[in-house]
Amino acid sequence: MSSNNRDTSVASEPEPVDETASTFHYSLSRAVHARKSEYVKPHRIRIKVGSWNVAGRLGTDKDLASWFVEGKGVERRLDAKLAGMDLSDKPDTVETNTGEGSTARTSATLGTDSSTIESRSMQEGEEPSVRLLGGDKIGLYVLGLQEIVDLNIVSQTFYSDPNAIAKWQDALEAALPKGYTLVASEQLVGLLLLIYASPEVAETISNESTVSVGTGIYGLLGYWGNKGAISSRILLGETTRLAFTNCHLASGHDQASLDRRCWDYNRIKAQTKFTPINTGGILEDEGERLGDEDFAFWFGDLNFRVDGLPGDDIRRILMLHSRGEYDINKKQTGEPFSDDGVIVLRNNDDDGSESSITPRTISREASLDEDSNDEGVELPDPDDFVPDAHDDPASLQATLDSLLPHDQLKRMMKERKAFHEGWREGPITFLPTYKYDVGSVGLFDSSEKQRAPSWCDRILYRTRTDVNKYEKKCQDEIEAKKKDEEMVKLGIDKANDDESVLFDYDPATDSSNDNLPYDDTTYEYDEYDEAENTLEHVVTKEGFIDKINLDIYTSHQRIMSSDHKPLVSMFTLEYDAVVPELKAKVYAEVAKELDRVENEGRPGVTIIVEGKDSANKHNVTNGSEGIDFGDVGFLRKETRSLTIANTGGVSAKFCFVGKTSISDEETKYPSWLEFKFVRSLPHDDDVEAQDPLGDEITLEPGETVNAVIEANVHDLAHVRALNDETAQLEDVIILRVTDGRDHFIPIRATWIPSCFGRSLEELIRIPRGGGIRALVKERKRGGSIPYSLEVHKSSPSELFKLTEAVESLAERVVADENMLEEAKVPRDKPGWPFDKSSWQTINSEDHEELRAAIIEALEEDKPILEIVTADIPTLKRFEIVSEVLLLFLCGMPDGIITTPLWAKIEQALPNIGDGKVTTMAEERKATILDILSAAPYYNISFVFLTSMITRVANELVPLTKEEFDALNMRKPGSLGKRSLSFRRSNTGTGGTAAVDEAAIQRRIAWEKRAAEIFGTAICRAPMPGNAKERKVVEEKMRGVVEVFLRRAEA
């Protein structure tokens, strides 16, 4: 058989291909497949499928070896096909035993007493016995058993017995030749499916998937498994899909039972879904269902009956055939059965014959010598050939043909209620498999029920071709129906009523065909036609051409331990199987060649990093060694540049991409890195100041462009992680070249430990003089500051320096306003200079530089005002220092009012955010300070901070003593309702006092906004997800700070 047997006329559905991402992989797959002849080799195996309802009887496992593996127990005279064979020709499906060398043989003889057993010697002229092929000649043994437990016992009806499966596995493994491997084993209450493979076949099997579907009694957990099916799917040789289904459908002879059987079938078909196929590491999107395979085998106790005929008549006629008494013209031997013999399949490979393995009807005469000279040889007379058993009214086959039209399964298939989607069955040439008296051969049910004999046990099969034909037939019927409806609308449906009735003939309604053989196949007989049967060709899902043939389909009448007879089908399958070692070799060769070809036409770029910017400090590198930013601190930007040149022969399009996140599958850039492309200009060192060119650049061959990479650690959470050394400034940026290879550029930097992002407990342990930098240098390592170190301060010195600078600058900015006309204080902006939205100098060129200088001064424990000197406008210095203060407070993980302290405040003052500042201020202050006293370092820092805010308020939005008194005497509900811009005079006996209402309103608004800003900055409270609830918590935080901002003096 040729290994290069893919059907070139069948085009599979085109695979969806992403041309930008999958072209190479798609081409590789196509190229490897084009060389399939180098790694796909032909294989030929025999598949033996057996089915037996053991009726829950003990001892039935003892018979398994004899009939299923050794092939014994076949009664030749009770199978019309075997009876018509000329065994002298030794067809592939059987072996004979002529009795030579044996002295005595025993045979069960059925007389008036069915239990009579007689012993005799083989008589002269007696026909030899046969047995089915078995042993190591079978590549795949597939066994389906039903009722391995007694379904009449309630507990066994609903639950699987683990001992039952072990018993049958042990019995089968003991009978199989050495080396056979278990492929699938599954039990569903009384159902059991076992699949074993020979050593040669087992190594080619993959993707086994087994599914159980119950269709029995409906309970709280669904349908029970006393009826149902077990299906198993395997992939043979990476090319051929096989599916095996063992079922037990609803029993009963009435119409309701028949309808339930059809329902069972359709439920099994709908609910069976296998796991997706995995080939070469590629997993299919969806699991396969029944119908997606290349070859399917459905077997078991289907329970379809013979109806429409009296059961007594059926039993009587079949009994006569069993006794050999039906044909009165045939000489009676008084011995209805041959010896207990053997039917053995002969392997074609044994003698090198290429003939078909399907038995044929052979002449009684000796076959002609094929090597003799045809001259002078007279052809045999047609009358000398064995007559067709279907045409002999006295034959067993003719009797079976008369019963089969009454078979329920055949009728359901014709009515398209079950097993109509391409399923077929081999010719039924054997007696019904049910129901027999246990211990008998040919004796049908003699109990009180006297059930009519029926072919309850069946083995069906179909190929992908059968399914395709059925689907095409259905589609053709739909189209034909549409055409008929169109003709009716046009009124031409009766235009041809007078034409010849020959064209109105419908074979489907012709009852004369009902007595044809059960496979519904008719043959034109040619007495001189010696053409051999050929295997059926099937195009698989992968596009290969496999071949299959049903060799034999029969029952084992001499197995008598159950009321069902075992049933066996033998198939020969020729298929192409992948040899993994050869495929891997071809794959490597193809991949190497494709890579070489594609590289020649792919764009290529070269990345140049100057030595001072690269990890290699002495040489110009190609970027693969990476970029080292050196020391990087909080909010201190460092910039490096790359030169990217197109050194390929085609235009190159490229961009920077981030790493893919597994959780959301989005590309993300490192938070501390930013990128931009700028033009490459000669003798221009300030590439950072150039305008960006865009996120994606296209260069023609020979062109260059600069890429600016900026490192800036700005996220406070990232700062905390770097301080604790749970994160590092190391990453990889990817320069993705479209249709080219990715360039991976390592980025690294050394983190400068900072006082920002540290807890108050850490900050108070930093020694005076040198700050955090000196401590790290002394300890010779970074990381968090241990609480075991000595406490050097009652409050962080960084907080003291910042608040001191803020107070000093507040005084200075007011003094500048009085002296300089242009130094106007924005008192109309509540919360200034702490409110970011009110800042006026944030966009200045040196803003970031000054901010970084202040942060560095705090880390080195240097005075702030020495860094931001007097030549810088006071307004600008004031805003920058205020910004750094808020960054410092927000960066403290535990804040100044920690989570435990907040919980106590919230419990003691649940209405702290209600705005009642004046009436309950002193009481609330006392309560808060009492709670904070339990944490003295936090208490001191809190008082220190709120005092600073109050002093700033008194400088920026001052009030006179009379205005303070007026403010403190008001009821909470009246605050904020009046916003007069003129002074009101209140006259009394003691004199006159002026109150500026506008000044009071400005003070109230400033205090409220400042309290909002600092409340969220210093308080650490669990924040709810609901926006409304979150606002309530923020109002409470504001209230805690606000009560400390009111002073009774100007």
CORNOR-V769265 format. One record per run of one state. SS is the DSSP state (hx for helix, st for strand, lp for the rest). FROM is the first residue (numbers start at 1). TO is the last residue. If there is no record, write none. Layout:
ss = [SS;SS]
from = [FROM;FROM]
to = [TO;TO]
This chain:
ss = [lp;st;lp;hx;lp;hx;lp;st;lp;hx;lp;st;lp;hx;st;hx;lp;hx;lp;st;lp;st;lp;st;lp;st;lp;hx;lp;st;lp;hx;lp;hx;lp;st;lp;st;lp;hx;lp;st;lp;st;lp;st;lp;st;lp;st;lp;hx;lp;st;lp;st;lp;st;lp;st;lp;st;lp;st;lp;hx;lp;st;lp;hx;lp;hx;lp;hx;lp;hx;lp;st;hx;lp;st;lp;st;lp;st;lp;st;lp;st;lp;st;lp;st;hx;lp;hx;lp;hx;lp;hx;lp;st;lp;st;lp;st;lp;hx;lp;st;lp;st;lp;st;lp;st;lp;st;lp;st;lp;st;lp;st;lp;st;lp;st;lp;hx;lp;st;lp;st;lp;st;lp;hx;lp;st;lp;st;lp;hx;lp;hx;lp;hx;lp;hx;lp;hx;lp;hx;lp;st;lp;hx;lp;hx;lp;hx;lp;hx;lp;hx;lp;st;lp;st;hx;st;lp;hx;lp]
from = [1;6;7;23;35;36;39;40;54;60;70;72;73;76;79;80;84;87;90;94;98;105;109;117;121;129;133;135;138;140;147;154;159;162;176;181;189;191;198;199;203;205;215;218;220;222;224;228;237;240;249;255;272;273;274;278;280;282;284;289;290;295;302;306;307;311;324;342;343;348;352;382;385;389;392;396;405;407;408;415;424;426;430;431;434;435;436;437;444;445;454;455;457;464;491;501;505;507;510;511;514;536;540;544;557;566;579;580;602;605;610;614;615;621;622;627;633;634;635;638;647;652;658;659;661;667;669;673;679;687;690;696;700;704;712;713;714;716;724;730;738;743;752;760;764;771;780;797;820;836;839;847;860;874;892;897;898;899;909;917;933;936;957;961;970;972;975;983;989;991;997;1019;1020;1027;1043]
to = [5;6;22;34;35;38;39;53;59;69;71;72;75;78;79;83;86;89;93;97;104;108;116;120;128;132;134;137;139;146;153;158;161;175;180;188;190;197;198;202;204;214;217;219;221;223;227;236;239;248;254;271;272;273;277;279;281;283;288;289;294;301;305;306;310;323;341;342;347;351;381;384;388;391;395;404;406;407;414;423;425;429;430;433;434;435;436;443;444;453;454;456;463;490;500;504;506;509;510;513;535;539;543;556;565;578;579;601;604;609;613;614;620;621;626;632;633;634;637;646;651;657;658;660;666;668;672;678;686;689;695;699;703;711;712;713;715;723;729;737;742;751;759;763;770;779;796;819;835;838;846;859;873;891;896;897;898;908;916;932;935;956;960;969;971;974;982;988;990;996;1018;1019;1026;1042;1050]
